[in-house]
Amino acid sequence: MFKKLFAAVGVGGATVDTVLDNPQVVPGGTLSGVVCIKGGSVEQTIEYVDLVLMTEAEQEAGEDEIRVAHALGRFRASGALQIQAGQEQRLPFSFQLPLELPVNNATALTTPGAPYYPHIRAAVWVHTDLAIAAAIDAKDRDFLDVRPLPQMQALIAALGQLGYMHASTDVEIGTVRVNDIYSSLGCYQEFEFRPTQGGFGGLTGVQEVEVTCIPRPEGVHVLVEVDRRFRGDSYRALWMGPDWQRVDWATQLRQLIG
């Protein structure tokens, strides 16, 4: 009797631990692993086991900005099941990550030759939700190391050639559009570049360049926002198609930024 009461308030109830095969992933790749459930002191009914892909994003709140946890997708690892006292169950899983998954690997996002890493605010994790009937749910959190797509790295390198260093990246709540292509996760990632002293940017009055990528199976749609001193912002679009590796992106960006 007392064991059931304690389990209902989370004492001696079932626990969950998700073990990832490899926490280093890429957008559009596969995430796999095992959800390990261990029964507590009494038998319990598990209503479902969900894996929720999460990120932290910036959201406007009146005149302020706050950071919120934002769900990118939910994947069911198991439906209803019974877990006996002390029993261990292992639930293998595998699912495809979205192409628009925010990236956060500092080394891969650094401008080649730069003396510093960019400031990265793009945490991504898997939240394991173990829904237990008539009890406090058990939860687990596992962070992902997300490497950028090669197209993103090509843009970072090209901007570096023009004298713009990757300074920071953030995830923002909302939707962004590149021509007729819209982002689809309820948030989008911005890469911010600043001109280096004596670089090409300083000659054009550019204070900052912001890049947003919307990857699709056919290629990457890119929005470039240029913030010029005394002239405000301007927006341009780029398309990185199947032949993107044969394009001189430094020249393309130089013409675009002006």
C-alpha angles and dihedrals in degrees: 000000000000091000090057091048092050092047090052090061094043101265113126092355129134118295131208133210122179115206115197121211089219125355091199108090143154129226110276092019129120126267116201139168144113132284107217116202122188121193119233130215096305139033112272137185116235109206094195144328115229132183110210118196108217141183136181113242140179117248131185114242108183106297092343135072123226133185117240137180109251127193115228097183144334125228124189114227095179143355124220118334140159121241117198124214108284093000120140122212128184120204114192115208140182129178139162118255119227118261089232092058109141113251125222113166101131096201095051092045096052119108108250109262094011116141093222143041119247118255103257123202100171109106113177125188145160114243113202112209115197105188109205121191114245093354142085108279120246116234140188134187128206122181123221129218102217118196119205124250114261089248089060091050090050090056092048091051093046093051088048089058088055093051100262117128122204101248105172147341130211140176118232131195112243141053129290127199131209108190102306096340118100129195112248111200100073090252139056137204125238125200112205122206128190127198116249121230109280092008128132092265093063091058093057100044092248113156098180143356119208122195127194122185127203106191119204131174090258095051144295123301111208131199115198119195116192119198110200126189110258092354103074127218130329128187131215134173131223130191120210103195132176091292095051093123090065094054125098097228094181089061092044092051094044090056091045097048093042 
